[in-house]
Amino acid sequence: MGGDMAEIGVHPRSLPGLPEDHAEIPVWNSEDWYYEDFEIGDKIRSIRRTISEGESMLFNSLVMDHHPYVSDQEFAAQAGVFGKRLVAGAMVFSYGLGLAATNCLNSFSYGYDRLRFIKPVFIGDTIYTIRENLAKQVHSAEMGKLRVSYSVYKGEGELVLYAEHLLTALYRDPKPFEEEARKVQEARKRG
């Protein structure tokens, strides 16, 4: 890792049940990064993805979002503020994060902050995501905590969604973090 671009899809990891020669082959989009490997400022950009009407309506049905702005063409065209149907914000959020998810085998979702739906996304729009490592801190004796931004764009770079993902990542070597982790734990106990 290093510089402005994270290395993705280059880390092999043995898995139960695989022949040894297969386990030596890196798994696409599945990383073996530890806390120490995440560098502040590293960025990745996803491929682009066009959102179709069928998948938009399927998503709406799956999550029971039948608001007229996302499911009623006549309402959206005649009475809606935007003149056409929107893609549900939850779908843009899900797709936006999914496009840049790296499936790191040593990190775990902790939550999300600062989620903002900045501009509308419509059926037929094409989106892509830029993910950036923003911050890291000691969290416990086993894991550090990371803050990563997801900026989702449509078309030729119009920002439509922003969110920050909090996640924990295992330390490769917990020893250097022991003292700070102890202080963090004591501070939590004091409230």
C-alpha positions as CSV (number, residue, x, y, z in Angstrom):
1,M,0.0,0.0,0.0
2,G,1.1,3.6,-0.3
3,G,0.8,6.6,-2.5
4,D,-2.6,7.7,-3.7
5,M,-4.0,4.3,-4.7
6,A,-4.6,1.2,-2.6
7,E,-3.6,-2.2,-4.0
8,I,-6.7,-4.3,-4.5
9,G,-7.0,-7.9,-5.5
10,V,-3.3,-8.8,-5.0
11,H,-3.3,-10.6,-1.6
12,P,-3.7,-14.4,-1.5
13,R,-5.2,-15.9,1.6
14,S,-5.6,-19.6,2.4
15,L,-9.1,-20.7,3.0
16,P,-10.3,-24.0,4.4
17,G,-11.1,-26.7,1.8
18,L,-9.0,-25.3,-1.1
19,P,-6.1,-27.1,-2.6
20,E,-2.8,-25.4,-1.7
21,D,-2.1,-24.2,-5.3
22,H,-5.5,-22.6,-5.5
23,A,-5.1,-20.9,-2.1
24,E,-1.9,-19.2,-3.3
25,I,-3.9,-17.3,-6.0
26,P,-5.1,-13.9,-4.9
27,V,-8.9,-13.7,-4.6
28,W,-10.4,-10.9,-6.7
29,N,-11.6,-7.9,-4.6
30,S,-10.9,-9.7,-1.3
31,E,-8.2,-8.1,0.7
32,D,-6.0,-9.3,3.6
33,W,-5.3,-5.8,4.9
34,Y,-4.7,-5.2,8.6
35,Y,-5.1,-1.9,10.5
36,E,-1.4,-1.1,9.8
37,D,-2.0,-1.4,6.0
38,F,-4.6,1.4,5.8
39,E,-3.0,4.6,4.8
40,I,-4.7,8.0,5.3
41,G,-5.3,9.5,1.9
42,D,-5.4,6.3,-0.1
43,K,-8.2,6.4,-2.7
44,I,-9.9,4.0,-5.1
45,R,-12.5,4.7,-7.8
46,S,-15.1,2.2,-8.8
47,I,-16.4,1.1,-12.2
48,R,-19.5,2.9,-13.3
49,R,-23.0,1.4,-13.1
50,T,-26.2,2.4,-14.8
51,I,-29.3,2.0,-12.7
52,S,-32.2,0.4,-14.7
53,E,-35.9,0.7,-14.1
54,G,-36.3,-3.0,-13.4
55,E,-33.7,-3.1,-10.6
56,S,-35.0,0.1,-9.2
57,M,-38.6,-1.2,-8.9
58,L,-37.3,-4.6,-7.6
59,F,-35.3,-2.7,-4.9
60,N,-38.4,-0.6,-4.0
61,S,-40.5,-3.8,-3.7
62,L,-37.8,-5.6,-1.6
63,V,-37.6,-2.8,1.0
64,M,-41.3,-1.8,0.7
65,D,-40.5,1.7,-0.4
66,H,-43.5,2.6,-2.5
67,H,-43.3,6.4,-2.2
68,P,-44.8,8.0,-5.4
69,Y,-41.5,9.7,-6.2
70,V,-39.9,6.3,-6.7
71,S,-42.7,4.1,-7.9
72,D,-45.4,6.2,-9.6
73,Q,-44.4,7.5,-13.0
74,E,-47.7,9.6,-13.4
75,F,-47.3,11.3,-10.1
76,A,-43.6,12.0,-10.6
77,A,-44.1,13.4,-14.1
78,Q,-47.2,15.5,-13.3
79,A,-46.9,16.5,-9.6
80,G,-43.4,15.7,-8.6
81,V,-40.7,18.3,-8.0
82,F,-38.2,16.7,-10.4
83,G,-40.6,15.7,-13.3
84,K,-39.6,12.1,-13.2
85,R,-39.1,9.1,-10.9
86,L,-36.2,9.1,-8.5
87,V,-34.0,6.1,-7.6
88,A,-34.6,5.5,-3.8
89,G,-31.8,7.0,-1.7
90,A,-31.3,3.8,0.1
91,M,-30.5,2.1,-3.2
92,V,-28.1,4.8,-4.2
93,F,-26.4,4.4,-0.8
94,S,-26.3,0.6,-1.2
95,Y,-25.0,0.7,-4.7
96,G,-22.5,3.5,-4.0
97,L,-20.9,1.7,-1.1
98,G,-21.1,-1.7,-2.9
99,L,-19.3,-0.3,-5.9
100,A,-16.2,0.5,-3.9
101,A,-16.4,-2.2,-1.2
102,T,-13.2,-4.2,-1.0
103,N,-14.3,-7.2,1.1
104,C,-11.3,-6.9,3.5
105,L,-11.1,-10.1,5.4
106,N,-9.8,-8.4,8.6
107,S,-12.3,-5.4,8.9
108,F,-15.8,-5.1,10.3
109,S,-18.4,-2.5,9.8
110,Y,-18.9,-0.3,12.9
111,G,-21.5,2.2,11.5
112,Y,-22.0,5.2,9.2
113,D,-21.8,9.0,9.7
114,R,-22.6,12.1,7.7
115,L,-24.9,10.4,5.2
116,R,-26.1,13.1,2.8
117,F,-28.3,12.8,-0.3
118,I,-26.9,15.8,-2.2
119,K,-28.6,15.5,-5.6
120,P,-31.3,13.3,-7.0
121,V,-30.5,10.2,-9.0
122,F,-33.0,9.1,-11.7
123,I,-33.7,5.8,-13.4
124,G,-31.1,5.5,-16.2
125,D,-28.4,7.5,-14.4
126,T,-24.9,6.1,-14.3
127,I,-23.1,6.3,-10.9
128,Y,-19.5,5.6,-9.7
129,T,-17.8,6.0,-6.3
130,I,-14.6,7.3,-4.9
131,R,-13.5,5.9,-1.6
132,E,-10.9,7.6,0.6
133,N,-9.2,6.6,3.9
134,L,-9.8,9.6,6.1
135,A,-8.6,8.7,9.6
136,K,-7.6,5.9,11.9
137,Q,-7.3,5.5,15.7
138,V,-6.7,2.8,18.3
139,H,-10.0,1.3,19.3
140,S,-9.2,-1.8,21.5
141,A,-6.4,-4.3,22.2
142,E,-7.3,-6.3,19.1
143,M,-8.5,-3.7,16.6
144,G,-8.2,-0.1,15.4
145,K,-11.0,2.0,14.0
146,L,-11.0,3.6,10.6
147,R,-13.0,6.4,9.0
148,V,-13.5,6.0,5.2
149,S,-15.5,8.4,2.9
150,Y,-17.7,7.3,0.0
151,S,-18.4,10.0,-2.5
152,V,-20.9,8.8,-5.1
153,Y,-21.1,10.7,-8.4
154,K,-23.3,10.5,-11.4
155,G,-22.7,11.5,-15.0
156,E,-19.5,13.4,-15.5
157,G,-18.7,14.0,-11.8
158,E,-21.8,15.4,-10.2
159,L,-21.7,14.6,-6.5
160,V,-25.0,12.9,-5.5
161,L,-24.3,11.2,-2.1
162,Y,-21.7,11.4,0.6
163,A,-21.2,9.1,3.6
164,E,-18.5,8.2,6.0
165,H,-18.1,4.5,7.0
166,L,-16.7,3.6,10.3
167,L,-15.0,0.2,10.5
168,T,-12.7,-1.7,12.8
169,A,-9.7,-3.6,11.5
170,L,-7.6,-6.2,13.2
171,Y,-4.0,-5.4,14.1
172,R,-1.4,-7.4,12.3
173,D,0.7,-7.0,15.5
174,P,-1.2,-5.8,18.5
175,K,1.9,-5.2,20.6
176,P,2.7,-1.6,19.4
177,F,-0.9,-0.6,20.3
178,E,-1.2,-2.1,23.7
179,E,-0.5,1.0,25.8
180,E,-2.8,3.3,23.8
181,A,-5.5,0.6,23.8
182,R,-5.3,0.4,27.5
183,K,-5.8,4.1,27.8
184,V,-8.7,4.1,25.5
185,Q,-10.4,1.2,27.5
186,E,-9.8,3.1,30.7
187,A,-11.3,6.3,29.3
188,R,-14.4,4.3,28.2
189,K,-14.9,2.9,31.7
190,R,-14.7,6.4,33.1
191,G,-17.5,7.4,30.7
